[in-house]
Amino acid sequence: MTREDQLPAGPRPDDDPMLSVGKLIAAQWSELGPEHLAAALQAMEPELRRGHRERMARMQLQHDADARVHEERSQQRRHRRRMAELTVGAVLALAMLGGGVYVQSWWLSPLLCGPSLLALAKVVFLRKSDPDDMKLVARSARTSTNAGTPPPP
């Protein structure tokens, strides 16, 4: 096998222009003494600090902008969800009220239009639910079903 048949092991440093420029600069600095390099680095330090502060300030501004966008989006999602909940609650309450008026049953009308409707409205619109609400609904359901007598057949 000849050398031409083999693939190169990897890119040679001479092929990369950045590496060759870096080697050229390193060779130039090697000709000078270490005190010149130390003086050059000390002269560059304030500029490097300014650049670092500027990059950090840009990153902080970007982070703040991203946080504001995230907060605005989550606020929009909460608003859309709340509006959807209110709409569904209103439709359900109106359906219960309409059903209670439309139904000709002596025991179902008070269940649809009574405390159960108020408990539903309280849960949907005020987002509050007490155990006493359910007790009141159950008691009113018992009272309404026991109070009336069934109509004659």
C-alpha positions in Angstrom: 0.0 0.0 0.0 1.4 3.4 -0.9 1.1 6.6 0.9 -1.3 8.0 -1.7 -3.8 5.3 -1.1 -4.1 6.1 2.6 -6.6 8.7 3.9 -5.2 11.5 5.9 -5.5 11.1 9.7 -7.2 14.5 10.1 -6.9 18.1 9.0 -3.4 19.4 9.2 -2.9 22.6 11.2 -1.3 24.3 8.2 -4.7 24.0 6.3 -6.6 26.1 8.8 -6.0 29.9 8.2 -6.9 30.8 11.8 -4.3 28.4 13.2 -1.7 29.6 10.8 -2.3 33.2 11.8 -2.2 32.2 15.5 1.1 30.5 15.0 2.5 33.6 13.2 1.4 35.9 16.0 2.8 33.5 18.6 6.1 33.4 16.7 6.3 37.2 16.7 5.6 37.4 20.5 8.2 34.7 21.1 10.8 37.0 19.6 10.0 39.7 22.2 10.6 39.2 25.9 8.0 38.2 28.5 7.9 41.8 29.9 6.5 43.0 26.6 3.8 40.3 26.7 3.0 41.3 30.3 2.7 44.9 29.4 0.5 44.1 26.4 -1.8 42.0 28.6 -2.1 44.7 31.2 -3.0 47.2 28.6 -5.7 44.9 27.2 -7.2 44.1 30.6 -9.5 47.2 30.9 -10.8 46.7 27.4 -11.5 43.0 28.2 -13.3 44.0 31.3 -15.5 46.5 29.4 -16.3 43.9 26.8 -17.2 41.5 29.6 -19.5 44.0 31.3 -21.2 44.8 28.0 -21.8 41.2 27.3 -23.2 40.6 30.7 -25.5 43.6 30.5 -26.8 42.3 27.1 -27.4 38.9 28.5 -29.3 40.4 31.5 -31.4 42.5 29.2 -32.2 39.5 27.0 -33.0 37.4 30.1 -35.4 40.2 31.3 -37.1 40.4 27.9 -37.5 36.7 27.8 -39.0 36.7 31.3 -41.5 39.5 30.4 -42.6 37.6 27.2 -43.0 34.4 29.3 -45.1 36.2 31.9 -47.3 37.9 29.2 -47.9 34.6 27.6 -48.8 32.9 30.8 -51.1 35.8 31.7 -52.8 35.5 28.3 -53.3 31.7 28.9 -54.8 32.3 32.3 -57.2 34.9 30.9 -58.3 32.6 28.0 -58.9 29.8 30.5 -60.8 32.0 32.9 -63.0 33.3 30.0 -63.7 29.7 28.8 -64.6 28.6 32.3 -67.0 31.6 32.7 -68.6 30.9 29.4 -69.1 27.2 30.1 -70.5 28.1 33.6 -72.9 30.6 32.2 -74.1 28.2 29.5 -74.6 25.5 32.1 -76.4 27.8 34.5 -78.7 29.0 31.8 -79.4 25.4 30.7 -80.3 24.4 34.3 -82.5 27.4 34.6 -84.2 26.8 31.3 -84.6 23.1 32.0 -86.1 23.9 35.4 -88.6 26.2 33.7 -89.3 23.9 30.8 -89.7 20.7 32.8 -93.2 20.0 34.0 -92.1 17.7 36.8 -92.9 18.8 40.4 -89.7 17.4 41.8 -87.2 18.1 39.1 -87.9 21.8 38.6 -86.8 22.8 42.2 -83.7 20.7 41.8 -82.6 22.5 38.7 -83.6 26.0 39.7 -82.9 25.9 43.4 -79.8 25.8 45.6 -78.0 23.6 43.1 -78.0 26.4 40.6 -76.7 28.8 43.2 -74.0 26.4 44.2 -73.0 25.9 40.6 -72.9 29.7 40.1 -70.8 30.1 43.2 -68.3 27.5 42.2 -68.0 28.8 38.6 -68.1 32.5 39.0 -66.6 33.0 42.5 -64.4 30.0 42.5 -65.4 29.1 46.0 -67.0 26.0 47.3 -68.0 25.2 50.9 -69.1 21.9 52.3 -72.2 23.7 53.6 -73.3 24.4 50.0 -73.5 20.7 49.2 -75.4 20.1 52.5 -77.8 22.8 51.5 -78.3 21.3 48.1 -79.0 17.9 49.5 -81.4 19.2 52.1 -83.3 21.2 49.6 -83.5 18.2 47.2 -84.9 16.1 50.1 -87.4 18.8 51.0 -88.6 19.4 47.5 -89.1 15.8 46.8 -90.8 15.1 50.1 -92.9 18.3 50.1 -95.1 17.7 47.1 -97.4 14.9 46.4 -97.3 13.2 43.1 -100.0 14.3 40.8 -102.9 11.9 40.3 -102.5 9.5 37.4 
